[in-house]
Amino acid sequence: MGTMGLSFMELVAMRVNSRIVHCAGILICVMLLSLSGSSCRKSSVSGAGEVVLYCSVDQQLAEPAIAEFEKRTGIRVLARYDTEAQKTVGLVQKIIAEAASPIADVFWSNEVSHTIRLARQSLLTGYASDKTVNWPAGLADAKGRWYGFALRARVIAYNTRTVSARDAPKSLEDVLNDRWKGRIVMAAPEFGTTGSDVASWFAHYGYDRAREILQSLKANKIRLVSGNSTAVRMVATGRADICFTDTDDVYAAQRNNWPVAMNYLDQAGEGVLVIPNTAALLKNAPHPVNAARLMDFLLSEELEKMLAESYSRNSPIHPNLAGRFEECLIPRPLSIDYNAIVDQLQTAVTTAGVILR
């Protein structure tokens, strides 16, 4: 129907109603946008400003790096950390539980074994960028699902007031000597890097010899504690003379002027287990664009420099940094495939639990 036959008042009423409907529509849209953050606004403003990181690296160590990333990019990092007692394992279990609807975008771990477990369960996705070109083969998944960097090593920490540098054990075999009976502590192998260390014994020495090693430690009355830092603290306070731990825990103790020194935990004269940090992109990450930017930052030379300069003193893998941080370099790393360690992880943890408890 046209407007030619309508009265003036009818035309006015029609235009007023149209304007009311138009304004009401705009108001409703504004209210919906403010209340729900529509999909357009989320992708262009909110989503572009956030990324979710699960991080098993010590919070005190990770926070400055995260702050630097936020400063450079303007992207807000929503970080969740693990407890010392559940190092790495707690977040791994959370990622598995959230597999159907992931919350995290990126997993920054302080070790590699559980990252490989996630990859094997198809919970990680391949990632590649200019940062990953020519990455060392032994420190990267063949499908790009994880990358290793910023290395630590397994060591034997000892109390310098009760153990001389000459007498301090310099290999796993030395620790089995009965002179250390009742004087050894170790983190429980169910969590953190200790599980990977014990699994490396099974991978390197074979099942029978690894069992003998555990039985010898049992005979030496080794005590299990909640974490590496606790083990080092017990050594520093004289409640134990030696412990198995990681380089960063010894560096932290020395920074506190504790009487702690270390020797690398050599395995049968063939080297020491090296433990990389790992970065991985979760499958179906909710913020993929920002996750890629965070991945590139974690794999950057800049981050390795920060970690090498930190109290953790991680050994860098970027060639440009090696000469600048010679004091952090790890002599004679053990030649071992991390996949072989993961193959033995469950057997190692179970066997250690039966023998040592």
ZISULHU-V929277 format. One record per residue. PHI is phi in degrees with one decimal (none if undefined). NEAR is the number of other C-alpha atoms within 10 Angstrom. Layout:
PHI:NEAR + PHI:NEAR
This chain:
none:5 + -80.6:5 + -102.7:10 + -61.4:8 + -89.3:9 + -87.3:12 + -74.7:10 + -60.0:11 + -64.4:9 + -66.2:12 + -65.1:14 + -62.0:12 + -61.1:12 + -64.9:14 + -71.0:12 + -63.1:12 + -61.5:12 + -64.0:12 + -66.2:12 + -63.3:12 + -62.2:12 + -63.2:12 + -65.6:12 + -62.5:12 + -63.0:12 + -62.5:12 + -62.2:12 + -62.5:12 + -60.6:13 + -62.9:13 + -64.0:12 + -64.6:12 + -63.5:15 + -72.3:11 + -79.6:9 + -107.1:10 + 61.1:15 + -50.5:14 + -58.0:12 + -66.8:11 + -68.1:14 + -64.0:14 + -74.5:13 + -95.6:10 + -122.7:12 + -66.7:15 + -62.2:19 + -71.8:17 + -104.2:17 + -135.4:20 + -152.1:25 + -104.8:21 + -118.5:22 + -98.4:23 + -137.2:22 + -98.5:26 + -72.1:21 + -50.2:16 + -58.3:15 + -61.6:9 + -82.4:14 + -77.8:17 + -59.8:13 + -61.7:14 + -66.4:18 + -63.8:22 + -62.1:14 + -66.5:14 + -61.8:19 + -62.6:16 + -64.4:11 + -72.8:10 + -108.7:12 + 76.9:13 + -88.6:20 + -82.9:19 + -99.0:19 + -94.5:13 + -104.8:17 + -124.0:14 + -113.4:19 + -94.1:19 + -84.2:15 + -61.5:18 + -69.0:19 + -117.0:16 + -44.1:25 + 72.3:27 + -62.5:19 + -59.8:17 + -70.8:21 + -61.3:21 + -63.2:13 + -67.6:14 + -61.7:21 + -63.9:14 + -65.1:11 + -96.4:13 + -56.3:18 + -69.6:11 + -147.2:12 + -59.3:17 + -99.9:19 + -83.0:26 + -101.2:27 + -133.5:28 + -114.4:26 + -108.0:25 + -108.8:27 + -90.8:26 + -154.1:25 + -117.8:26 + -60.0:26 + -73.8:23 + -65.4:26 + -62.6:23 + -57.9:17 + -64.3:20 + -63.0:21 + -66.3:11 + -91.1:10 + 60.1:14 + -101.3:22 + -117.4:26 + -122.6:17 + -65.1:15 + -137.9:18 + -147.9:14 + -158.2:10 + -65.2:7 + -73.5:14 + -97.1:16 + -63.1:8 + 62.2:7 + -66.0:17 + -54.3:14 + -59.6:10 + -70.5:13 + -115.4:19 + -149.6:19 + -70.3:20 + -61.1:11 + -102.5:11 + 72.6:17 + -84.6:25 + -157.5:27 + -135.8:27 + -101.7:25 + -163.0:27 + 45.6:25 + -84.6:26 + -122.8:25 + -139.2:24 + -79.6:22 + -139.2:26 + -104.8:26 + -89.7:29 + -141.9:28 + -81.8:26 + -72.8:19 + -87.1:12 + -111.5:16 + -130.8:15 + -80.1:12 + -61.0:15 + -68.5:7 + -89.1:9 + -60.5:21 + -63.2:24 + -119.4:20 + -157.1:20 + -60.2:20 + -61.6:15 + -62.1:17 + -67.3:23 + -76.0:20 + -63.4:14 + -70.5:14 + -64.6:10 + -97.1:18 + -59.2:16 + 76.0:18 + -118.9:18 + -117.6:25 + -132.0:25 + -154.8:22 + -65.2:24 + -58.2:23 + -73.1:24 + -68.4:21 + -129.0:20 + 64.1:25 + -80.5:26 + -62.9:21 + -59.1:24 + -65.8:27 + -62.2:25 + -62.1:23 + -62.5:30 + -66.7:26 + -64.8:22 + -65.9:23 + -71.2:22 + -85.4:20 + -90.9:15 + 96.3:13 + -60.3:17 + -63.5:9 + -67.7:13 + -62.6:21 + -63.0:18 + -61.0:12 + -61.7:21 + -63.0:22 + -67.0:16 + -68.2:20 + -64.7:23 + -61.8:18 + -61.6:16 + -85.5:19 + 58.4:17 + -63.9:22 + -108.1:19 + -98.0:17 + -126.6:16 + -76.6:18 + -172.7:22 + -61.5:27 + -64.6:21 + -65.8:20 + -60.4:26 + -65.5:32 + -62.9:19 + -65.1:19 + -65.6:25 + -63.5:26 + -94.2:13 + 82.7:17 + -82.0:16 + -155.1:22 + -97.8:24 + -140.5:32 + -156.1:28 + -89.6:25 + -161.2:28 + -112.1:26 + -56.0:27 + -64.6:21 + -69.7:22 + -70.6:27 + -60.3:19 + -65.0:18 + -64.0:18 + -66.8:15 + -63.9:11 + -87.8:10 + 63.3:10 + -79.1:18 + -79.9:17 + -130.2:25 + -130.3:22 + -149.9:24 + -125.8:17 + -67.3:25 + -80.2:26 + -69.7:22 + -108.2:19 + 55.3:13 + 74.1:13 + -109.0:13 + 124.9:18 + -113.6:24 + -69.0:26 + -99.1:23 + -119.2:26 + -85.7:23 + -65.3:23 + -134.2:27 + -123.1:26 + -145.5:29 + -96.5:27 + -75.5:28 + -64.2:21 + 59.5:17 + -56.9:21 + -69.9:19 + -127.4:19 + -62.9:18 + -66.5:14 + -70.2:23 + -62.1:24 + -63.4:20 + -66.3:15 + -68.4:25 + -57.7:23 + -61.8:19 + -68.2:19 + -63.6:25 + -94.3:21 + -85.3:15 + -62.9:20 + -61.8:14 + -67.3:20 + -59.7:24 + -62.9:21 + -60.3:20 + -71.8:21 + -67.6:23 + -83.3:14 + -77.7:15 + -64.0:18 + -74.7:23 + 53.0:23 + -63.2:27 + -79.5:27 + -77.9:28 + -103.9:19 + -67.3:18 + -55.1:9 + -66.1:11 + -99.2:16 + -56.3:16 + -70.5:12 + -86.3:13 + -131.5:16 + -61.9:11 + -67.7:11 + -93.2:19 + -67.7:20 + -100.2:19 + -74.4:11 + 47.5:14 + -63.9:16 + -67.5:17 + -82.8:13 + -153.5:16 + -85.1:13 + -61.0:22 + -64.3:15 + -66.9:15 + -65.2:24 + -64.6:22 + -58.1:17 + -99.6:20 + -59.5:25 + -64.5:15 + -61.2:15 + -64.4:28 + -63.5:19 + -64.5:13 + -64.6:17 + -62.8:23 + -62.5:14 + -69.0:10 + -77.9:14 + -87.5:18 + -98.1:10
